[in-house]
Each structure stands twice: as structure tokens, then as C-alpha cells.
Amino acid sequence: MSPEPAPRLSVATVCLSGTLEDKLDAAATAGFDGVEIFAPDLIADPLSPAEIGDRCRALGLSVDLYQPLRDVDSTDPDRFAANLRRAEAGFDVMAGLGADTVLMCSSVAPDAVADTDRLAEQLHALAGRAGERGIRIAYEALAWGRHVDTWDASWDAVRTADHPALGLCLDSFHVLARGSDPGPIADVPGDKLFFVQLADARELSMDVLSWSRHHRLFPGQGGFDLPGFLAPVLAAGYSGPLSLEVFNDVFRQADPLRTAVDARRSLLALAEATALPVAPLGTAGTVHGNTATPPARTAPAGTRRGVGTDPVAVPPPELAGPAFVELHGGPELGPVLRGLGFSRTGVHRTKQVERYEQGGTRLLVNAAGDGPTAVAAIGVESADPGASARRASRLCAPPLPRTTGPGEADLAEIPAPDGTSMFFCRTADDGGAPVWSHDFVAVDEPPVPGAGITGIDHVGLTQPYDAFDEAVLFHRSVLGLDTIADGQFAAPFGLVRSRALADGARRVRLALTVSLLRRGEWSPAVADPQYVALATDDVLATAAAARAAGVPLLPIPANYHDDLAARLELPAATMARYREFGVLHERDADGDLLQVCTELLGGRLFLALVQRTGTHDGHGWADAPVRMAAHRRSRLAHQHRRVVEP
């Protein structure tokens, strides 16, 4: 029995930045099978439609859709006749491109036809002209259409028109943004579903047109139920391309190859969620940190690359928590870690890396090279590290090449979008194979007294402006994490968007943030802050031990604690200790989050001591503006001391 063909994966040129040639090159390099050509992209290009079609075929891309035909139906007979002539000109362009399907949007014009029967007559007339040219009309209901603004209204018009060259284009954004139920799509004859466009989005309170034009996302980056949309489409018998049409202000300015790789990853993850076969391994470009790398393109022009049943490896293997967090930094880190109760227990056999441990909590300090103190890598305990690495490769994130010394563990290093490395590993012995802990030689040093740290609660990473949504999709798809919180807060230097991700058992947590607008240069703000939150069962006792050991804890202003005392009515003795150690305290219906932060270590990184009570699931964002302002004051004070005490 021959394998079930995988769906063709397509991307609209409107998703990507650059000229049309830039967009086509990026789509092909990322491994897409086809493209939608957006008319404004073609109009701005010096190549003729036939030359563009030739270029697509040379790149191994089909032209799956030309779009859009706008405002065709009209209550004015003369205007409708003119619109038909305009459509004929579009058919000529399609002949040059080699495209056989054109997207027609429902009209937003004042003279749009309201009567379904009259609209069907005009659609039939247009489809008749298209059919004579071997062209299909895919009719789409815009969510802001004047009279046709839901998918079922567009289906009423197509069904009434009853022409073989006329069918539906279903766009997930237009369906889900209106709150329409996609379930009945399963009852539409499959041969009338001509094209499917996919887009995700965050839930925003704004008019649907602005929402659509500026804030669409790739599947898995927002809050729409894309598997729930796609399931009835496939149940109806749709077998055409799965195509992305995403209007997004950030994507339209970002590196087109990075965006295209991210786009293809989103479709692969969506295919997995809907139990579809996906394209084989090794057909997509990758992004290592901030550098895009094309794949080896061995398929001849025109070869369909989307055939095969290679799954996205296996479902994400179970994660047991962080194996380690590796910090890149200088000599200031060692004394701070020892003050927090970490003992220096080993040095790497071949690298400038030291291991610090407290119970089962492990932090590595990498002193090689220059650069600011930062989170360099996160090691994640995986039930099957090899399967986790294979899954990452199939989701366009293959391991980086690494040099491994004799007897060292061969760890898969996966670059996250912000440049942080992710390692899948086991700490315990794994059938005799080297594990990461064997890479370290024990040192003969007396252990320091522990300070009550029980684990790594979460890691906080500020994302590059252009990579926030990419990072969300990366961690959701590659690691199998879920979004557990999404929002924004007003920081001292502008709005900050936040997204928290975690596995179901809350053993692996990441807190991602990004400034919505780039910061100015007037203030010595902390650039791209990062932190590691260390869990403790008694934050006051741990803070007291750290203070006694000389750890520089961040002072918090009295105004904050005065307000906190008024809100929570805590005992005076408790508030006195809060003031002493700079405790931040958030409370909700599920419990409490207490945290104490260090001052900045090397200008960018800080460590936090975190205690949770109940089932509190937050990450300190309510108090983040207070902490950020305190870090700025601390940084200014240190800079002043360096000036007056050289």
C-alpha cells in the first residue's frame, strides 16, 4: 500500500518581507511546496508574470493561488461589466504565472450585492469566464465584508451559483475571528473547498479589520483553535494545499528566511496536531541563533517535496525538569553562587566550565570568551533525549555541530530563536552511555552550607523584538510546552509583552518577555534582562543566609512595602523582614508568590529566590515594574561609584 501523501505546504508572499524574488527564495529555501502570489508583490516587480512563473518552477515551487480579486460584484451593471474585464486581465496574469486558482474576496464596496440570488448570478457569470480559461474562483468571506462576512454566507452564495469553476476559500482568521462554528464545514462537499488559508491570532479587543491587517500570527503562536478549524475541513474531503496567509507588521520587516522557516515549523506542528503526515526530514532551512542557514536542495525543479509519512518524530518526550542552566560570565558569579549555598563540585574536562550544585539544583558557569553575563544554555531532562533531538530536527531546528572529547556525552545542542542553546539530556546513567555529568571532573573542595534552594523554578528570557512569536512557537512545538499566561505590563521604559510556557506538570517553566517598542538611548536601562528563578520553601530564611554570605540583594523602596501592607494586611514582623530583604509579594485566589532578587550580575543577569504557596502559577509580572525600576537605580548607583572611585 502506497504511503498517504502529505499535504502540500504553501505560504503567501504577503507573509514575508522583501521583494518578490526575496520572498520566493525564502519560501523555497525553507522547504515550502508552493506559494500564493500577492498581486501588489507582482506589480512592484520588474519580471513579467511568465518570468516569475519560470523562477518559481526553477525553485521547485508551484504557484498555488493568485490573489486577490476585490469588489467584483456590484448593483451597478456597468460597474460589474468593468469588473469582469478587470478579472479577465487578472486571468491573463495567472496564465503567465501558471496558476489555476484565484482568490475572490467578498465585497466591501458600497455597491456590493446584498441579495444572495443576484450575487450568485454574478458569481456564476465570473466563474463561466474563468472556467473557459481553466481557472477556478475561490470565494472567501471577509470578516468585514459588507454583506457576506461569514463562511456560511459565502457557501450559500457558492452553492446557489452552482458552477464547477466556483468554490470556497476558507481562511481560519475570518472564520474564528467572528466566533463562527467551523464544525458544519464538514458537511460541505470536498470538491467545493478550493483553498484553505491558515492564520492564528491573539485575542485582542479591536475592530476585526485592524486585527487582521496587523496582528495575525502563524499557527501555534496565538490563541485560535487551529486543529479544531482544520479537522472539519479535512473531514469534508479537502486535499489541497495548507497555506499560510498572515498579515503581521513584525514579520513584514524581519529576515524573510527566518520568517519562512518559522512559518513552515508552524505548519508541521499543526499537521502533527491533526494527525496528518508531514514532509520528510531535511527539506527545510534552519535558523541558528540569528543566522539563517539554507538546506541542501537536492530535489530537481518541480519535484514534490511533501510526499511521505515521516512523522514529527514522536510526541514530545516527557520532561523531568531542568538538568542544568549554564551561565556565561566572569569571576563575579562564583562568590554569588557560593553565597546562595551552591558548592563548586566539578570542572569540565575540556572546556572553561565549572559546575555548582545544591542538592539536585545545578548551575554551570562558562568563563570562555567575552560578552555580558547571561543565560547561555538550558539543559532539559528528557525521558528520551534522542527522540527529543529528532523531533527538533523535524521541526526545522536541527542540532548545531559540536566538538566532543573522548568519553564526553554527545549532547544535542538546539539553538533557540534568541540564541540560547537548549540541550536534551539525562543526568542519571543511561545504560552505560556517557551522560552530561560525566563530562566534569570532581574537585576537592569542602561543600558550603546550603541555603534552602530546592530547584530551578523557571528561567526568564527577554526576546529580540523580531523573534518573540517565533520563540513562543519554537518552545511550544519543539519542547511540547503549553502557554499558561499571556499579557503585558507597563514597565519604566514602555510596555512589555509577556508569555509564560510550561509542561503540564510545571517541571519546566519559561517566562518570555519583549518590549513592544524599542527603548531609547536616554537612560541606562537594562538591555534584554535575563534571570534564573531558584525555588525555595522559605524565601526569608534563604534570603537571610544569602545576605549573611554577602550576596548583593536588590533593595526595594519603602513605598512598595507600605502599599503591600495596606493591601495584604500582613503582620508587622513579617513586613519588617520584607523590608529588610526586599521581598516582593504577589497574591491571587490560588496562592502567593514571594521573590527576592539579586542586583544585576554583569549588567544583564540576576538571580531570583522564589517561594510559591498554594497553586500560584505566576511569574512576578505584577511586581516586575517595581523590580525593573530598582535594578535601574542600583545600576546607576554602581556607575556613580565607579566614576567617583576609579
Phi and psi in degrees as a GROMACS rama.xvg file:
@    title "Ramachandran Plot"
@    xaxis  label "Phi"
@    yaxis  label "Psi"
@TYPE xy
-71.0463  146.803  SER-2
-64.8592  147.532  PRO-3
-65.166  129.741  GLU-4
-66.4424  139.529  PRO-5
-74.7392  153.775  ALA-6
-64.8736  145.726  PRO-7
-71.5438  138.54  ARG-8
-107.718  126.799  LEU-9
-131.408  158.462  SER-10
-140.887  137.848  VAL-11
-77.827  138.912  ALA-12
-63.1242  -20.6306  THR-13
-66.4614  -16.8979  VAL-14
-72.3568  -22.8896  CYS-15
-113.778  158.849  LEU-16
-91.6282  166.637  SER-17
99.5135  -173.569  GLY-18
-76.6129  171.127  THR-19
-59.9263  -39.4267  LEU-20
-62.7325  -41.0744  GLU-21
-57.7386  -44.679  ASP-22
-66.181  -42.7477  LYS-23
-65.6731  -43.4108  LEU-24
-60.2023  -42.7263  ASP-25
-65.2909  -43.9962  ALA-26
-61.442  -43.4878  ALA-27
-67.0793  -43.6973  ALA-28
-64.7012  -35.4204  THR-29
-72.8763  -12.366  ALA-30
100.019  14.1363  GLY-31
-69.9639  153.385  PHE-32
-86.3402  -32.2533  ASP-33
-153.738  176.822  GLY-34
-137.764  155.106  VAL-35
-97.1906  128.767  GLU-36
-92.349  119.479  ILE-37
-85.1983  124.405  PHE-38
-52.1081  -44.8301  ALA-39
-59.4937  -30.6327  PRO-40
-65.9478  -41.7156  ASP-41
-69.3022  -41.7342  LEU-42
-60.6459  -33.1751  ILE-43
-84.0358  0.360072  ALA-44
-101.416  142.522  ASP-45
-76.8389  -16.4527  PRO-46
-77.2639  145.822  LEU-47
-71.9694  161.4  SER-48
-53.7641  -40.7073  PRO-49
-64.0242  -38.9259  ALA-50
-68.362  -37.0598  GLU-51
-64.3074  -42.7696  ILE-52
-60.2413  -42.2702  GLY-53
-62.6696  -40.4621  ASP-54
-63.9144  -41.4145  ARG-55
-60.8859  -46.3159  CYS-56
-64.8491  -36.7257  ARG-57
-64.6685  -29.0776  ALA-58
-86.4965  -1.85195  LEU-59
80.6866  20.3954  GLY-60
-106.351  136.916  LEU-61
-92.0661  153.855  SER-62
-96.3713  100.717  VAL-63
-84.237  -21.6649  ASP-64
-159.271  142.522  LEU-65
-113.755  137.915  TYR-66
-154.225  155.116  GLN-67
-115.865  159.471  PRO-68
-93.0084  119.046  LEU-69
-111.394  147.267  ARG-70
49.3085  52.946  ASP-71
-83.4347  -47.9729  VAL-72
-70.6174  149.494  ASP-73
-158.127  144.048  SER-74
-77.563  -10.7627  THR-75
-95.1493  113.139  ASP-76
-57.3632  -39.3944  PRO-77
-65.8983  -40.9891  ASP-78
-67.8244  -38.2632  ARG-79
-62.8773  -40.5639  PHE-80
-62.1555  -39.6557  ALA-81
-65.768  -36.6761  ALA-82
-67.0439  -34.4067  ASN-83
-65.2021  -39.4308  LEU-84
-64.9887  -38.4573  ARG-85
-63.1864  -40.0121  ARG-86
-63.9927  -38.1042  ALA-87
-61.1157  -38.2538  GLU-88
-63.4798  -37.4584  ALA-89
-64.7837  -35.4859  GLY-90
-63.7393  -35.6775  PHE-91
-62.7577  -42.5045  ASP-92
-60.5326  -43.4243  VAL-93
-63.3184  -35.7251  MET-94
-60.9117  -40.6554  ALA-95
-66.5798  -39.8332  GLY-96
-71.1742  -27.2203  LEU-97
84.1444  27.785  GLY-98
-101.147  144.163  ALA-99
-117.938  2.43682  ASP-100
-132.247  132.808  THR-101
-122.864  140.688  VAL-102
-87.8224  126.784  LEU-103
-115.015  120.195  MET-104
-82.8779  149.38  CYS-105
-63.6877  146.879  SER-106
-74.6211  144.921  SER-107
-114.137  3.38228  VAL-108
-73.228  154.444  ALA-109
-61.0069  -27.5034  PRO-110
-96.0419  18.761  ASP-111
-61.6475  148.467  ALA-112
-80.3566  128.323  VAL-113
-93.9447  -34.3501  ALA-114
-72.9828  125.631  ASP-115
-61.3297  -41.9772  THR-116
-64.2118  -43.0179  ASP-117
-68.1951  -39.7706  ARG-118
-60.6004  -43.3103  LEU-119
-61.2979  -38.1279  ALA-120
-60.8874  -43.7906  GLU-121
-70.427  -38.188  GLN-122
-63.6  -39.135  LEU-123
-62.1135  -42.6689  HIS-124
-63.4933  -43.1039  ALA-125
-64.8686  -43.6373  LEU-126
-63.7455  -33.2592  ALA-127
-61.738  -44.611  GLY-128
-66.3406  -40.1291  ARG-129
-65.2042  -45.0199  ALA-130
-59.5889  -35.3648  GLY-131
-62.4062  -22.7754  GLU-132
-100.519  5.16449  ARG-133
73.7442  27.3293  GLY-134
-114.304  145.143  ILE-135
-108.673  144.069  ARG-136
-103.378  118.311  ILE-137
-101.454  106.724  ALA-138
-90.1098  128.76  TYR-139
-123.442  134.918  GLU-140
-86.3935  111.424  ALA-141
-69.5422  140.192  LEU-142
-63.9278  -15.9248  ALA-143
-115.928  18.9231  TRP-144
-56.6812  151.014  GLY-145
-65.2117  -45.6601  ARG-146
-122.169  -31.9288  HIS-147
-107.524  103.766  VAL-148
-132.116  10.4236  ASP-149
-133.391  155.141  THR-150
-64.0662  -35.652  TRP-151
-70.0188  -29.5933  ASP-152
-66.9958  -39.154  ALA-153
-66.4465  -36.3736  SER-154
-66.7797  -37.9595  TRP-155
-57.6027  -43.1317  ASP-156
-68.4526  -43.4838  ALA-157
-65.9787  -43.3073  VAL-158
-64.1879  -39.8659  ARG-159
-69.4394  -37.8224  THR-160
-65.2026  -37.3839  ALA-161
51.1812  64.0315  ASP-162
-129.376  136.387  HIS-163
-62.8406  -22.0845  PRO-164
-91.5957  8.31236  ALA-165
-121.281  126.66  LEU-166
-146.507  -166.082  GLY-167
-102.265  145.948  LEU-168
-109.257  123.001  CYS-169
-106.138  121.74  LEU-170
-111.195  121.309  ASP-171
-58.4964  -33.7758  SER-172
-64.8965  -47.9733  PHE-173
-64.9301  -29.8511  HIS-174
-76.9916  -50.569  VAL-175
-80.2585  -30.1007  LEU-176
-65.5584  -27.4457  ALA-177
-87.3582  -2.34209  ARG-178
74.6  17.8267  GLY-179
-70.9502  151.116  SER-180
-86.0508  116.828  ASP-181
-79.6042  -8.90803  PRO-182
-52.6197  -47.8596  GLY-183
-64.3756  -9.92322  PRO-184
-57.7492  -27.9568  ILE-185
-59.8029  -21.2934  ALA-186
-90.633  -4.88429  ASP-187
-76.9224  133.578  VAL-188
-56.0656  132.904  PRO-189
-58.4571  -31.7019  GLY-190
-75.9806  -3.69564  ASP-191
-101.308  0.186084  LYS-192
-95.0345  98.5611  LEU-193
-84.0312  -32.371  PHE-194
-158.17  147.337  PHE-195
-128.345  126.6  VAL-196
-113.509  140.394  GLN-197
-121.84  136.583  LEU-198
-156.526  144.613  ALA-199
-106.273  175.65  ASP-200
-168.235  152.672  ALA-201
-77.4791  153.051  ARG-202
-73.2731  114.518  GLU-203
-128.459  147.509  LEU-204
-96.4728  92.4985  SER-205
-160.784  168.524  MET-206
-63.021  146.439  ASP-207
-66.3211  -29.5961  VAL-208
-65.3173  -47.8078  LEU-209
-64.9363  -39.3393  SER-210
-57.8465  -45.3714  TRP-211
-69.7224  -42.5057  SER-212
-75.1463  -20.978  ARG-213
-125.235  -18.1213  HIS-214
-128.811  18.162  HIS-215
-69.4981  157.35  ARG-216
-136.795  167.197  LEU-217
-76.5584  153.857  PHE-218
-52.144  134.368  PRO-219
93.6859  -8.24446  GLY-220
-98.6843  -15.1198  GLN-221
-118.023  -147.516  GLY-222
-117.718  4.07422  GLY-223
-74.4366  149.982  PHE-224
-87.9632  82.4292  ASP-225
-69.7359  -40.4398  LEU-226
-59.5834  -37.6765  PRO-227
-66.6246  -29.5986  GLY-228
-74.9751  -43.3005  PHE-229
-73.5482  -30.9934  LEU-230
-57.2597  -50.2946  ALA-231
-68.5826  -28.0024  PRO-232
-61.659  -46.4708  VAL-233
-69.8935  -35.3981  LEU-234
-63.7024  -29.814  ALA-235
-70.9576  -14.7661  ALA-236
103.475  15.607  GLY-237
-65.6329  132.665  TYR-238
-132.983  15.8614  SER-239
-86.3074  -168.64  GLY-240
-66.6315  150.738  PRO-241
-97.8269  113.65  LEU-242
-121.004  146.402  SER-243
-100.312  127.502  LEU-244
-128.127  101.331  GLU-245
-127.931  116.31  VAL-246
-95.6394  116.339  PHE-247
-150.924  126.11  ASN-248
-62.8818  -35.3675  ASP-249
-73.0838  -46.3141  VAL-250
-60.2093  -34.9196  PHE-251
-74.1288  -3.44927  ARG-252
-115.566  -10.3573  GLN-253
-87.678  167.273  ALA-254
-53.0019  121.639  ASP-255
-64.5202  -31.6881  PRO-256
-70.0567  -43.2821  LEU-257
-56.4404  -46.0911  ARG-258
-64.8063  -40.6442  THR-259
-65.9227  -40.3715  ALA-260
-63.3686  -43.7404  VAL-261
-61.344  -39.8906  ASP-262
-62.7416  -45.5049  ALA-263
-66.4553  -37.8942  ARG-264
-57.5824  -40.4084  ARG-265
-63.8257  -37.943  SER-266
-71.8021  -36.7513  LEU-267
-63.7246  -42.3708  LEU-268
-66.5191  -38.4423  ALA-269
-66.7992  -40.134  LEU-270
-60.3127  -40.2644  ALA-271
-62.6529  -42.2361  GLU-272
-66.3827  -21.8348  ALA-273
-109.207  15.3888  THR-274
60.8045  32.9861  ALA-275
-92.0811  148.474  LEU-276
-66.9923  153.769  PRO-277
-127.242  169.374  VAL-278
-63.441  150.579  ALA-279
-64.3649  161.964  PRO-280
-61.5422  142.725  LEU-281
92.2607  13.7838  GLY-282
-104.825  1.45358  THR-283
-115.038  149.137  ALA-284
-69.0663  166.193  GLY-285
-132.624  165.593  THR-286
-126.279  117.612  VAL-287
-102.222  107.674  HIS-288
63.1077  -115.358  GLY-289
-108.551  13.9201  ASN-290
-113.263  123.845  THR-291
-85.6716  137.415  ALA-292
-126.324  123.2  THR-293
-75.4332  158.82  PRO-294
-83.8101  171.372  PRO-295
-76.5442  117.799  ALA-296
-101.473  98.7908  ARG-297
-103.492  -14.7606  THR-298
-71.2458  137.086  ALA-299
-68.0769  159.779  PRO-300
-55.7949  135.75  ALA-301
87.588  -7.51885  GLY-302
-68.6494  134.211  THR-303
-79.837  114.008  ARG-304
-88.0528  -9.28214  ARG-305
-94.2594  24.5743  GLY-306
-102.224  133.042  VAL-307
142.545  168.1  GLY-308
-122.262  24.8847  THR-309
-63.3372  114.898  ASP-310
-76.9416  171.071  PRO-311
-75.5999  69.4191  VAL-312
50.122  -117.787  ALA-313
-122.755  169.292  VAL-314
-53.9358  153.317  PRO-315
-52.2375  122.898  PRO-316
-57.7068  150.891  PRO-317
-61.5905  137.624  GLU-318
-103.299  136.884  LEU-319
-105.5  8.04237  ALA-320
115.965  177.8  GLY-321
-69.7908  129.646  PRO-322
-76.4228  -38.9971  ALA-323
-165.462  162.667  PHE-324
-122.814  128.31  VAL-325
-99.8216  126.187  GLU-326
-107.213  132.608  LEU-327
-94.8618  125.929  HIS-328
-177.042  -179.251  GLY-329
-99.4878  -160.781  GLY-330
-68.14  -12.7807  PRO-331
-70.9958  -19.6484  GLU-332
-73.1315  -40.663  LEU-333
-55.3823  -53.9034  GLY-334
-60.2072  -36.24  PRO-335
-65.9601  -43.981  VAL-336
-65.1268  -41.0356  LEU-337
-64.4344  -37.0808  ARG-338
-66.037  -25.0714  GLY-339
-88.7345  5.98746  LEU-340
94.116  15.0604  GLY-341
-93.7797  133.719  PHE-342
-97.214  140.958  SER-343
-79.3475  112.783  ARG-344
-113.412  -10.2958  THR-345
-169.803  159.339  GLY-346
-125.667  146.53  VAL-347
-68.3881  146.952  HIS-348
-63.8776  -35.8628  ARG-349
-128.894  -7.2342  THR-350
-121.315  161.463  LYS-351
-82.4917  63.4986  GLN-352
-129.065  132.327  VAL-353
-112.229  148.871  GLU-354
-109.435  130.766  ARG-355
-120.23  136.725  TYR-356
-135.546  147.803  GLU-357
-143.958  104.825  GLN-358
62.523  -126.767  GLY-359
-95.4626  11.2661  GLY-360
-95.5598  126.69  THR-361
-127.184  127.898  ARG-362
-122.451  134.627  LEU-363
-107.652  143.309  LEU-364
-119.056  117.253  VAL-365
-103.203  114.64  ASN-366
-99.0749  6.39018  ALA-367
-76.3421  141.371  ALA-368
74.3316  -177.947  GLY-369
-102.123  -171.414  ASP-370
110.461  166.083  GLY-371
-72.9114  158.471  PRO-372
-63.7734  129.337  THR-373
-161.713  165.946  ALA-374
-75.9717  116.003  VAL-375
-92.345  -34.0972  ALA-376
-159.498  154.785  ALA-377
-127.082  121.992  ILE-378
-94.1777  127.333  GLY-379
-112.245  127.158  VAL-380
-70.1591  116.101  GLU-381
-115.541  141.305  SER-382
-63.2284  -25.1572  ALA-383
-147.126  86.7652  ASP-384
-56.9609  -37.6949  PRO-385
-63.628  -42.397  GLY-386
-66.4612  -37.4934  ALA-387
-61.8906  -41.7084  SER-388
-67.3294  -40.463  ALA-389
-64.2937  -38.915  ARG-390
-61.5663  -44.6431  ARG-391
-59.5227  -42.4613  ALA-392
-61.2806  -41.7279  SER-393
-71.2518  -17.1436  ARG-394
-103.848  34.7123  LEU-395
66.6986  28.268  CYS-396
-137.461  67.1337  ALA-397
-70.3563  158.252  PRO-398
-62.9137  150.79  PRO-399
-74.5765  150.463  LEU-400
-67.1402  137.131  PRO-401
-135.361  150.557  ARG-402
-98.1019  123.674  THR-403
-117.084  129.099  THR-404
-81.1417  170.692  GLY-405
-57.206  130.204  PRO-406
78.2557  -1.06599  GLY-407
-87.2013  151.005  GLU-408
-69.1312  137.769  ALA-409
-91.2153  83.3232  ASP-410
-85.5919  142.189  LEU-411
-82.7966  120.51  ALA-412
-104.27  112.957  GLU-413
-107.009  122.858  ILE-414
-80.1967  122.507  PRO-415
-76.8074  162.554  ALA-416
-56.7537  -29.5398  PRO-417
-86.7189  3.14398  ASP-418
95.2582  -11.4814  GLY-419
-67.4511  137.057  THR-420
-87.6664  141.057  SER-421
-113.108  130.973  MET-422
-116.375  135.423  PHE-423
-100.607  126.477  PHE-424
-156.91  171.077  CYS-425
-123.034  139.276  ARG-426
-89.6665  -38.0603  THR-427
-77.834  159.247  ALA-428
-56.989  139.336  ASP-429
-124.105  76.6339  ASP-430
63.9084  29.285  GLY-431
90.0093  -14.5984  GLY-432
-72.0288  145.421  ALA-433
-58.861  135.758  PRO-434
-111.371  165.292  VAL-435
-60.0356  -33.3434  TRP-436
-67.2027  -20.4535  SER-437
-73.5405  -11.3987  HIS-438
-74.3596  -7.52258  ASP-439
-111.613  138.824  PHE-440
-96.3118  128.757  VAL-441
-62.8551  144.121  ALA-442
-106.556  149.198  VAL-443
-92.5126  76.8284  ASP-444
-130.019  141.622  GLU-445
-67.9416  140.014  PRO-446
-68.5247  150.783  PRO-447
-93.6992  154.757  VAL-448
-61.2796  135.451  PRO-449
-67.1647  158.193  GLY-450
-114.623  13.4403  ALA-451
93.2455  10.8211  GLY-452
-78.0838  130.037  ILE-453
-110.013  -9.10417  THR-454
168.284  -176.348  GLY-455
-98.8476  111.579  ILE-456
-70.1959  -51.6491  ASP-457
-164.472  169.6  HIS-458
-121.186  131.734  VAL-459
-105.538  124.644  GLY-460
-129.543  122.517  LEU-461
-79.9638  132.18  THR-462
-96.819  150.561  GLN-463
-57.5314  148.99  PRO-464
-54.5219  -40.6261  TYR-465
-85.2147  -3.62547  ASP-466
-118.65  9.21252  ALA-467
-63.5608  -52.9862  PHE-468
-66.5977  -34.0476  ASP-469
-61.3894  -42.4874  GLU-470
-65.3212  -39.8723  ALA-471
-59.2479  -49.0638  VAL-472
-63.5134  -42.0433  LEU-473
-56.0712  -52.2108  PHE-474
-72.2371  -32.1679  HIS-475
-68.7159  -44.2404  ARG-476
-82.4797  -47.4495  SER-477
-72.5336  -45.1119  VAL-478
-91.6583  -15.7277  LEU-479
78.0619  25.3859  GLY-480
-82.0367  159.868  LEU-481
-114.808  151.88  ASP-482
-74.3375  126.52  THR-483
-114.673  -11.6764  ILE-484
-159.804  145.396  ALA-485
-150.331  128.578  ASP-486
-177.389  -160.303  GLY-487
-153.053  157.971  GLN-488
-141.039  155.92  PHE-489
-88.5477  107.696  ALA-490
-93.1564  169.5  ALA-491
-58.5246  -23.626  PRO-492
-119.474  27.3431  PHE-493
122.868  174.52  GLY-494
-68.3421  140.826  LEU-495
-121.474  127.381  VAL-496
-90.6167  142.836  ARG-497
-134.488  147.011  SER-498
-147.353  126.002  ARG-499
-106.494  135.31  ALA-500
-125.127  146.02  LEU-501
-160.224  159.176  ALA-502
-78.6883  170.497  ASP-503
-61.3935  -33.4011  GLY-504
-87.3985  1.17988  ALA-505
60.7352  33.9942  ARG-506
-89.4396  -25.4302  ARG-507
-123.059  119.969  VAL-508
-128.496  136.928  ARG-509
-128.7  136.669  LEU-510
-114.917  109.822  ALA-511
-102.957  137.145  LEU-512
-137.13  159.007  THR-513
-155.653  141.371  VAL-514
-74.7131  130.137  SER-515
-68.9297  -29.2556  LEU-516
-126.642  143.167  LEU-517
-64.3197  140.278  ARG-518
-75.7152  150.453  ARG-519
-77.9335  -177.82  GLY-520
-104.508  5.53374  GLU-521
-71.5402  -25.6442  TRP-522
-122.824  146.904  SER-523
-75.8912  62.6155  PRO-524
-69.8776  162.323  ALA-525
-82.1972  117.425  VAL-526
-78.4073  121.981  ALA-527
48.5656  60.7232  ASP-528
-63.9126  148.697  PRO-529
-133.836  155.961  GLN-530
-156.097  158.824  TYR-531
-116.799  122.083  VAL-532
-93.88  118.732  ALA-533
-100.101  126.638  LEU-534
-79.1466  143.628  ALA-535
-146.866  152.506  THR-536
-88.1333  -10.6524  ASP-537
-147.699  90.4558  ASP-538
-65.6241  -30.8358  VAL-539
-68.4037  -42.1745  LEU-540
-66.8538  -41.0789  ALA-541
-66.3731  -40.4133  THR-542
-65.0245  -38.6785  ALA-543
-63.7255  -41.9957  ALA-544
-65.4764  -39.8483  ALA-545
-65.8854  -43.2288  ALA-546
-61.9388  -42.363  ARG-547
-64.3486  -27.8697  ALA-548
-89.1149  3.33325  ALA-549
89.6882  13.7109  GLY-550
-70.2284  130.056  VAL-551
-76.827  95.5905  PRO-552
-80.8  147.567  LEU-553
-79.1398  121.948  LEU-554
-72.8912  140.301  PRO-555
-114.211  137.399  ILE-556
-64.8805  150.955  PRO-557
-60.7493  -32.2205  ALA-558
-58.6376  -37.4373  ASN-559
-63.0489  -46.3355  TYR-560
-72.0985  -30.2205  HIS-561
-62.4344  -44.0828  ASP-562
-66.7648  -40.004  ASP-563
-62.3827  -42.6086  LEU-564
-61.3  -38.3642  ALA-565
-68.9642  -35.815  ALA-566
-78.988  -41.2013  ARG-567
-104.404  -11.9424  LEU-568
52.8323  49.9523  GLU-569
-80.0584  154.902  LEU-570
-58.7128  149.593  PRO-571
-60.149  -36.8685  ALA-572
-66.456  -38.2363  ALA-573
-65.0183  -44.2256  THR-574
-64.2435  -33.3876  MET-575
-64.2702  -40.9382  ALA-576
-71.4491  -34.5086  ARG-577
-59.1391  -44.7016  TYR-578
-66.1082  -37.755  ARG-579
-63.5602  -41.8823  GLU-580
-106.631  0.889709  PHE-581
71.3835  43.9605  GLY-582
-77.3906  133.104  VAL-583
-102.578  137.81  LEU-584
-136.044  117.848  HIS-585
-111.675  144.033  GLU-586
-136.773  138.47  ARG-587
-139.225  -171.534  ASP-588
-64.2175  -18.9486  ALA-589
-95.6999  -12.9533  ASP-590
149.885  -155.278  GLY-591
-129.299  153.807  ASP-592
-128.626  116.694  LEU-593
-111.054  137.322  LEU-594
-145.549  146.061  GLN-595
-127.088  131.222  VAL-596
-111.759  149.987  CYS-597
-82.0619  166.133  THR-598
-67.4984  169.888  GLU-599
-65.3037  136.689  LEU-600
-109.174  101.034  LEU-601
83.9838  11.7627  GLY-602
95.3262  -10.0694  GLY-603
-138.078  -36.0748  ARG-604
-100.095  142.479  LEU-605
-138.447  162.314  PHE-606
-110.898  146.226  LEU-607
-125.042  142.204  ALA-608
-101.281  125.079  LEU-609
-127.025  130.75  VAL-610
-123.72  128.945  GLN-611
-110.358  143.332  ARG-612
-123.633  153.03  THR-613
63.0398  -136.648  GLY-614
-118.343  33.0301  THR-615
-56.3671  129.605  HIS-616
-116.327  17.1037  ASP-617
-87.6184  179.479  GLY-618
-135.419  25.1029  HIS-619
81.2809  17.7832  GLY-620
-73.9169  -27.0295  TRP-621
-63.3386  -34.8478  ALA-622
-97.9646  0.484888  ASP-623
-57.9279  -41.026  ALA-624
-59.5758  -36.7815  PRO-625
-65.2049  -46.4402  VAL-626
-63.3008  -41.1568  ARG-627
-65.1693  -41.6572  MET-628
-64.9945  -37.5793  ALA-629
-66.2989  -39.1705  ALA-630
-65.7396  -35.2254  HIS-631
-64.9687  -44.6302  ARG-632
-61.9158  -41.6365  ARG-633
-62.9287  -41.6214  SER-634
-66.5705  -42.0953  ARG-635
-61.4152  -40.2873  LEU-636
-63.8922  -41.526  ALA-637
-65.4851  -39.8951  HIS-638
-64.7304  -38.7529  GLN-639
-64.4137  -42.0085  HIS-640
-64.0008  -37.8217  ARG-641
-66.3678  -30.3223  ARG-642
-74.7764  -45.7839  VAL-643
-83.8605  -18.3053  VAL-644
-126.458  69.3056  GLU-645
